[in-house]
Amino acid sequence: MIAVPALRKELCDYKPSGEEEHKSFGAILELLRRAEDPFTRDHTDHITGSAVVARPDGSAFLLVFHRRLERWLQPGGHVEPEDMSARETALREAREETGVTALDLANGGRILDLDVHPIPATKKRPAHVHYDLLYLLTTREDATVAEPAEIDKVAWFSLEEALAAGVDRSLERALRKARSVLSASSNPPSPSGRGPG
């Protein structure tokens, strides 16, 4: 089970970027303050964990086509009782939805992005809101559809291909951050302080 104080500290160590992400940051902290259990699906507002899965050099990103939402998304989903952190949720969901098992934490295992977004109602569940924490993972593996009930297909996209496929603004922001983080780690500055010439 995720400890709320630990998650609150992780959030307070994070610096959101831009107005939309600042709103999500404030909303997540408020949920942690007011909710008796901010992780349970029994409440309409709950914490979720997602993963931006990338090639180690940031050249491509693994997206899933969600069967019900009919959109290309990052893998992710609900917190389970055995998850000890939102990071663990993101890792588990990425493995479950893509079939990729060899996933490495990048960005120091820190939060990459935050996004609060509504989820439409289904026959079984009312409309609800996901308070989503995104983490950056890398892999050299290929992928298969591991959860056919939810995921129609999986595919690798360059950033430009993902934008052409119509990913939403919040995912675009996360992909851009991921590419920046990974390209920086792939091209460390030289001892003189300059990048490769």
Buried (B, 14 or more C-beta within 10 A) or exposed (E): EBEBEEBBEBBEEBEBEEEBBEBBBEBBBEBBEEBEEBBEEEBEBBBBBBBBBBBEEBBBBBBBBBBEEEBBBBBBBBBBEEBEBBBBBBBBBBBBBBBBEEBEBBBEBBBBBBBBEEBEEEEEEEEBBBBBBBBBBBBEEEBEBBBEEBBEBBBBBBBEBBBEEEBEEBBBBBBBBBBEBBEEBEEEEEEEEEEEE
